[in-house]
Amino acid sequence: MDGTGLLLFILGIVLLAALSIYYSRRFERERSQALQAIASALGLSFDEEAKIGERFNFQSLQLFAPGLQRKKRNIMTGDRDGIAVALFDYRYMISAGNSTNTIEQSVAAFSSSTFRLPQFSLRPESVLHKVGDFFGYRDIDFDSHPDFSRYFLLRGKDEEAIRRLFDPPVLEFLEQRRGISVESNGSTLICYRYARREEPKDTEAFFAECLEIFRLFHKQ
C-alpha cells in the first residue's frame, strides 16, 4: 500500500469512527426523548442524570457492585401510594485482559420507610450456578414449586424469612417471568433483566411488571 492508499485507509477508519459516534449519540438522544414522554405518561419526573441516592439505598445490592464507569441515566422518579419509585438505565464496564464489555439494563427501584424485607438476591439460574451448588453455593429451593427452583437462583442469609416471603402467589408469579432478577437489601428493592435495556415502547410494561412484583412482597 502506497502513501496515498494508506492515507485513504486511515481517513476511512476515522470517518467510520465519527459516523459510529454520531449515530450512537443520536440514538441515545432519541431514547432520552422517548423516555421523557413515557415518564410524563406515568406521572414521573424525568432527568437524564439525576442523583437518586437520597431516596434509595443501593448499598449491598449485587447489581451495583461490579464493574467500572458505573452510571445511571434517563432517571424517572416519583411516588406510588407513599412508595418512592424510580426507573432508569444502568450501565457499567467489565474488563478482562485486553477486552472490555459494556453491560446495560433497565432497572426499576422501590423504597419505603416501612419497607422491611430480608436481604435476598434472585436471578435466573445458569449451569455455572448449578455446578456451584454442588460445591456449597447455597440455593434456596422450594419442593412445592420445582419449576421456580429449576429456573432461579435464590440466595440470602435469613433462609427462614426468605421462605416466608416467597409464598405460593410470589412463586407462581415469578415462574412465568424466568428472565427477571430481583434484589433487596432490606429497605430498597430493585428489579431488572440482566444485560437487557428495555425499548422505550416496552418500558411501561416493564415498570408495571416490576411494580406488581414489589406489591406482592410489600403486602406481606
N, C-alpha and C positions, 0 to 999 in steps of 0.2 A: 504494500500500500504506500503510494507516494504521499508527499506532504499535503497536497490538496485533498486527496481521499481521506487522509487521517483527520484533517480539519473538518470536512463534511461529516465524518462519522461522529466526531466529538460534538459538533453542533446539533446533530440529530439526537444524540443522547441527552443533551441539555434541553432541547425542545420537548422531548418526551417527558422528561422530569418536570418541566414547567407546566405542561399540559396536565400531568397527573396531579400536581399540587393544586392547579386551578380548579379542576373538576372535583377534587376531594373537598376543597373549601366551599365550592358551590353546593355540593351535595349536603354538607353539614349545615350550611346556612339555610337551605330549603327545609332540612329536617327540623331545625330550630323553629322556623316559622310555622311549620305544620303542628309541632308540639305546643307552640304557644296558643294556637287556635283550640287545640284539644284541652289545654289547661283551662281556657275560658269556658268551654262547654262543660267541664267538670266542676266549675266553680273554684278552681285552684289558682293561686298566684304563680307567675312564671318568672324565672330569672335564669339566664344562661349559666351563670357561675356563682350562685348564691352560696353562702355558708349556712349550713343547717345543723351544725354540731350542737347548738344551744338547745334544740328541742329533741334531738335524737342522740342516743348513746350508742356509738358504733364500736366501742371498745370490746375486744374479745370475740367479735364476730369473725368467723374464718374467712369470709369473702374479702374482707378489707386488710388481711394480714400480709399476703404475699405480694411480690412484685415491686416494680419501680414506676416512677412518674404516675402515681395513682391520682385519678381526677374524676370528680363528679360534674356533670354538665346537664343542661336542659332540665333544671330543677323546678318541679311543681310542688307546691306546699299548700296545706290548708288544714281543715278540721272536718271530722265526721262524728257527730254526736259526742263531742268532747275529746275525741281521739285525734292526736296530731298525725297527719298523713303526709307522705312525700312520695314522689315518683321521679326517677332521674336515670340518666345514662351514667354508667360507671365503667371506666377503663383503666387498665394497668398493663405494664410490660413485664414479660418474663424473659430473662436472658439465660442462655445455655451455651457455653462455649462462644462461638462466633455468630450464633444466630439469636435473633430477638423475635419474640412473638407477642402481638398485642391482643389482649383479651377484653372483649366488650360485652356488656349485658345491660338490660333494663332492670331496674331494682325498684320495688315498692317497699316502703318502710312505714311502720306504725309504732306509736309510742303514747303512753298514758301514765299519769302519776299513780293510777290504780292498777296498772298492768304488772302483775307479778307471776311470771311463768318460770318453770325450771329452765335452766340453760340447756339447750339442745341444738343439734345440727342434723338436718335431714337432707339427703341428697340422693340422686339416682345411684344405684349400686353397680359397680363395674367388676370385671374379672379380677382386677388387682385388689379390690376390696374383699372379694371372696377368698383370695389367697391370704390376705392379711388377717382375715377372721380365723383362719387355721392357726396362725401364729399369735393369737390373742388380741387382734384388733377388734375390740368388742363392738358387736352389732346387736341392737335390741330388736328381737323378732317377736312376732305375735302368731301363735299357733292357730288362733281363730281366723286370721287373715293371711294365708300363705302367699297370696299374690302381692300384697303390700310388702311382706318380708323378702320376697324374691326380687322385687324391683327397687327397693330403697335401702339405704344405709342410714340407720338412726343411732345417734350416739349422744351421750350425756352422762354426767356423774350421778345424778339422782334418778336411778332407774325406776324406782317405785313411783315417784312423782310423774315421770315421763309416761309411764304406762297408764296412770290415771288420766293424764292429759289426752293421750291418744286413744280416745274411746271409739266405739264402733262407728258413729257418724263421721268422725275425723278420718279414720282409716279408710272407710268406704269412699269418702270424697277424694282423698289423695290417691287411691288406687286407680282412679280414672285420669290422673294427671302425672304420668310417670316421669316426665322430664323436669318436674318442678323441684326447686331447692328452697328450704325454709330454715331459718336460724333464729334463735332467741338467746339474748344474754340476760333475760330477766325483765328488763324494762323496755326494750326495743325488739321488734320482730321485723325481719326482712324476708322478702320473697323474690325469687328470680329464677331464670333458666340459664345455667352456666354457658357463657360464651354466645349468648343469643340476645341481640339487641332487637327489640320489637319494632316492626314497621309502624309508622305513625297510624296507619289505618287499623292496626291491631292493638294499639295502646289502651284504648278504653276497655276492651275486653280483658286484657291482661290485668289492668287495675281492678276491675270488678271481680275477677277470679281471685286475686290476692286479698282483696277486701273480704271476700267470703271465707277464705282460709283464716284470716285474722279473727273474724267474728266467731268462727267455730271454736277457736281457742279462748277468746276473750269472754265468752258466755259461761265458761266453766269456773 
